[in-house]
């Protein structure tokens, strides 16, 4: 399952060349889920190779992948692995294999074979991206959401409205985030420092996305106040 037609075709060719039957190559998760109940049981896949490059933090996607695994379909997740937030999400999915889009073809096929043999695999580039997560601050879903929205320049009042809580509750979430990063040796006393963390680790993509013209930590909101 891959949105890019060329990449989807290439992956299917690789799998077929390795002696595997590709029963479906589709572009979206919705397309796969529509096909699955209509397919013959004998034609249903033992392995789903899914590109999680987009919408990687979707709770609905998380639940759908969990349901597929519960139904006996093994899952190999592909991702660019550009942030710790993404790596953490993929670990939480507890899929059978994780492969970075920067891993080699050989490592991809090795991961596929490991899963088909009943094992698990994390390819080298993906493993490097995941390395060190044990010492990274672990944020709750609401803390991630609050940090993400705050990093895009919203005020506390606006953040609270977006996530459906009182402003005091949103402030508590930010206070917890600051405390966790301070404990990890990365204090974030100002809004700018929080924004830099959010953009650098991928949390900002969980919110409403980068404002126009802002694509990295260097262009994050420059408000130095600890709260707005």
VENLIN-V496280 format. One record per helix or strand of 2 or more residues. SS is the DSSP state (@ for helix, = for strand). FROM is the first residue (numbers start at 1). LEN is the number of residues. Records with the same first field share a line. If there is no record, write none. Layout:
SS: FROM-LEN ; FROM-LEN
This chain:
@: 5-13 ; 29-8 ; 41-3 ; 59-12 ; 84-10 ; 105-12 ; 124-7 ; 133-3 ; 141-11 ; 156-8 ; 167-17 ; 191-11 ; 203-4 ; 217-3
=: 47-5 ; 74-6 ; 97-4 ; 121-2
